[in-house]
Amino acid sequence: MGNNARAGNSAGGVGTVSRRPLMYAVVVLLGLILLLTITGAWLGIRPVVLIGFPVAIISATALILALLVLAAPNEEAPQAGELADRLALSFCPTLAIDANTGRVVMANAAARELFGPARVAVGAGFSELLTSGAPPRCRELITDALRDGHADASACAVHTRGGGVRVVHIRARPVRDPERQIVAVGFVANDAGQAVADFAGVQERLMSNISHELRTPLNVIMGFSELLTSGTLGELADNQLDAAQEIHIGGERILRLVTDILDIGRPQSYHLPSEERVLDPAEMIRRIERLLVGQARREDVDIVVDVPEPLPPIQVRERPFKQVLYHLMLHGLDRSGPGDTVMVSAWADGVLTITVTDSGPAPPEGEIAGEGLPELTAEQAREQLAPPMLGLPLCAALAASFGGRIVARSDAEGSHFALEMPIGHASPG
């Protein structure tokens, strides 16, 4: 930073007062004395008069300046110097980060408004502003900026004032400072990313409400209906027993629906460990269809399921299998327009094949290459919401996790996206 600024927050936490203004004052006063001397010699004024008055003025001025310096508080000003000027002039929220410690040195008013004063107080950690699901490039901005002279990262989710989350574009630039390596970090609003963050917030509240307001009372209802049907609470008449059994069956059906919604919409559940189960593919397809039938109706798209019963059972981890089915069918809806039909068919001939056919543009034919799934810890997988729709490469990677693959082809009937997997497959441990 420039030498005319106060030094920042030094190792001892004490700032220093710049003496450069005093030097300027001395130079100006000496210049005045020289000017008066030349003028007096030219006008013939006596030296005593010429020198006495300026010396008195200079002495009084020097005394005042000395008193001001001695009385000046020896502490760091929160908004002083070149760095403070840069931050104050920034239209976007901006922080000054010490590259060696990764901690905040200074924040402008916009940053304090966005994050809250406590999150950007001097000494707060930059990494603590980022959510657990922020991409690695967002966390490595400081290092990248020092190495390359600048660094940018998009789609970085940050914690904001009041416990909110916002998706921003972050720009990092080194700032000249004689004592420390300082990086200025600016946060630029991302409207599209903010829409995703807003959706994630709504989704999180919805999933919490579904879990608390639906699943909990459903378990209670099913518990009492089971007591009634088993005769634990006493014998029932035949019509009463039939009614209790209908309540129990209906509760089981709704509970499966709620569980499917939570598995698909709440966490990135394919990262969580789960045991293999023997599943009925036809039943799973119809359960996913019930999740999407409302959206299809709103978009004026028909979902037609053509699945022979019975299909041979499969042994697979339930959560990722449901994720792949759901996003394949959602992908078909996304490629369809009003009045179109999405056909879901399945058959088994040594290999279980579940195909989603739509009327969208023909895709490149062949097996879809998988894209590596994000590596999340179990805690992050529980906290981070699933995206609204997985792309086909991610679906292919997810299918590969339980021994399947996704193949695309097209013909006169439309575009086909097929999940193929061995029957009775046992996923690798």
Residue pairs with C-beta under 8 A, 6 or more apart in sequence:
1 8
1 81
1 82
1 83
1 175
1 176
1 177
1 178
1 182
2 81
2 82
2 176
3 18
3 20
3 178
4 18
4 20
4 82
5 18
5 80
5 81
5 82
5 83
6 15
6 16
6 17
6 18
6 76
6 77
6 80
6 81
7 15
7 16
7 81
7 179
8 15
8 76
8 81
8 83
8 105
8 106
8 177
8 179
8 180
8 182
9 15
9 76
9 105
9 122
10 16
10 179
13 76
14 74
14 75
14 76
15 74
15 75
15 76
15 77
15 80
16 74
17 69
17 72
17 74
19 69
22 65
22 69
25 61
25 62
25 65
29 58
29 61
29 62
32 54
32 58
33 51
33 54
33 58
36 50
36 51
36 54
37 50
37 51
39 45
40 46
40 47
40 49
40 50
77 84
78 84
78 106
79 87
79 88
79 106
83 96
83 105
83 106
83 175
83 177
83 182
83 184
84 106
86 94
86 175
86 184
87 94
87 95
87 96
87 106
87 107
87 108
87 111
87 184
88 108
88 109
90 108
90 110
90 186
91 110
92 110
92 186
92 187
92 188
92 189
93 107
93 108
93 110
93 111
93 113
93 114
93 115
93 186
93 187
94 107
94 108
94 110
94 111
94 184
94 185
94 186
94 187
95 104
95 105
95 106
95 107
95 108
95 111
95 120
95 126
95 184
95 185
96 104
96 105
96 106
96 107
96 175
96 182
96 183
96 184
96 185
97 103
97 104
97 105
97 126
97 142
97 172
97 182
97 183
97 184
97 185
98 104
98 105
98 180
98 181
98 182
99 142
99 143
99 145
99 146
99 174
99 180
99 181
99 182
99 183
100 180
100 181
102 125
102 126
102 127
102 142
103 122
103 123
103 124
103 125
103 126
104 120
104 121
104 122
104 123
104 124
104 125
104 126
105 122
105 180
105 182
106 122
107 115
107 120
107 121
111 120
111 187
112 120
113 161
114 160
114 161
114 166
114 187
115 129
115 158
115 159
115 160
115 161
116 160
116 161
116 162
118 124
119 128
119 129
119 159
119 161
120 129
126 142
126 185
127 139
128 159
129 158
129 159
130 138
130 139
130 156
130 157
130 158
130 159
131 157
131 158
131 159
131 165
132 379
132 380
132 383
132 384
133 157
133 376
133 380
133 383
133 384
134 156
134 157
134 158
135 153
135 155
135 156
137 144
137 153
138 153
138 156
138 170
140 151
141 151
141 153
141 170
141 172
141 183
141 185
142 151
142 172
142 183
142 185
144 151
144 172
145 151
145 172
145 173
145 174
145 183
146 174
146 181
146 183
149 173
149 174
150 171
150 172
150 173
150 174
151 171
151 172
152 169
152 170
152 171
152 172
153 169
153 170
154 169
154 170
154 190
154 193
155 167
155 169
155 190
155 193
156 167
156 168
156 169
156 170
157 165
157 166
157 167
157 193
157 197
158 165
158 166
158 167
158 168
158 187
159 165
160 166
164 201
165 197
165 200
165 201
166 189
166 193
166 194
166 197
167 190
167 193
167 194
167 196
167 197
168 187
168 188
168 189
168 190
168 193
169 187
169 188
169 189
169 190
169 193
170 185
170 186
170 187
170 188
171 185
171 186
171 188
172 183
172 184
172 185
172 186
173 183
173 184
173 186
174 181
174 182
174 183
174 184
175 182
175 183
175 184
199 388
200 385
203 265
203 266
203 385
204 266
204 385
206 265
207 261
207 262
207 265
207 266
207 385
210 258
210 261
210 262
211 258
211 262
211 266
214 254
214 258
215 255
215 258
215 259
215 262
218 251
218 254
218 255
218 258
219 255
221 247
221 251
222 248
222 251
222 252
222 255
225 244
225 245
225 247
225 248
225 251
226 248
227 233
228 236
228 240
228 241
228 244
229 241
229 244
229 245
229 248
236 244
256 287
257 287
257 290
257 291
260 287
260 288
260 291
260 322
261 291
263 269
263 318
263 319
263 322
263 323
264 291
264 322
264 323
264 326
264 386
265 385
265 386
266 385
266 386
267 381
267 382
267 383
267 384
267 385
267 386
268 374
268 376
268 381
268 384
268 385
268 386
269 319
269 320
269 323
269 381
269 386
270 319
270 320
270 323
270 373
270 398
270 401
271 373
271 376
271 378
271 380
271 381
272 319
272 378
272 381
272 382
273 378
274 317
274 318
274 319
274 320
275 317
276 315
276 316
276 317
276 426
276 427
277 315
277 316
277 317
277 318
278 313
278 314
278 315
279 313
279 314
279 315
279 316
279 318
279 321
280 310
280 311
280 313
281 307
281 311
281 312
281 313
281 314
281 346
281 352
281 354
282 307
282 308
282 309
282 310
282 311
282 346
284 321
284 322
284 325
285 305
285 307
285 325
285 344
285 346
285 354
286 305
286 307
287 322
288 322
288 325
288 326
288 329
289 303
289 305
289 329
289 344
291 326
292 303
292 326
292 329
292 330
292 333
293 303
295 333
296 302
296 303
296 333
296 342
299 333
299 336
299 338
300 338
300 339
301 333
301 336
301 337
301 338
301 339
301 340
301 341
301 342
302 340
302 341
302 342
303 329
303 333
303 341
303 342
303 344
304 341
304 342
304 343
304 344
305 344
305 345
306 343
306 344
306 345
306 346
307 344
307 345
307 346
308 346
308 347
311 346
311 347
311 348
311 352
312 348
312 352
312 423
312 424
313 424
314 321
314 352
314 421
314 423
314 424
314 425
315 424
315 425
315 426
316 402
316 403
316 421
316 425
316 427
317 401
317 402
317 427
320 398
320 399
320 401
320 402
321 402
323 386
323 390
323 395
323 398
324 395
324 398
324 399
324 404
324 406
324 419
325 354
325 419
327 389
327 390
327 395
328 354
328 356
328 395
328 406
328 417
328 419
329 342
329 344
329 356
330 389
331 356
331 389
331 392
331 395
331 417
332 342
332 344
332 356
332 357
332 358
332 360
332 417
333 342
333 358
334 389
335 358
335 359
335 360
335 361
335 415
336 342
336 358
336 359
336 360
337 359
340 358
340 359
341 359
342 356
342 357
342 358
343 355
343 356
343 357
343 358
343 414
344 354
344 355
344 356
344 357
345 354
345 355
345 357
346 352
346 353
346 354
346 355
347 353
348 423
350 422
350 423
351 420
351 421
351 422
351 423
352 420
352 421
352 422
352 423
353 418
353 419
353 420
354 418
354 419
355 416
355 417
355 418
355 419
356 416
356 417
356 418
357 413
357 414
357 415
357 416
357 417
358 414
358 415
358 417
359 414
359 415
360 414
360 415
361 415
362 410
362 415
363 408
363 409
363 410
363 415
363 417
364 408
365 408
365 409
365 410
366 407
366 408
366 409
367 396
367 405
367 406
367 407
367 408
368 392
368 393
368 395
368 396
368 405
368 406
368 407
368 408
369 393
369 396
370 393
370 394
370 396
370 397
370 398
370 399
370 400
371 391
371 393
371 394
371 396
371 397
372 397
373 394
373 397
373 398
373 401
376 384
390 398
392 406
392 408
392 417
395 406
396 405
396 406
399 405
399 406
399 419
399 421
401 427
402 421
402 425
402 427
403 421
403 422
403 425
403 427
403 428
404 419
404 420
404 421
404 425
405 419
405 420
405 421
406 417
406 418
406 419
406 420
407 417
407 418
407 420
408 415
408 416
408 417
408 418
409 415
409 416
409 418
410 416
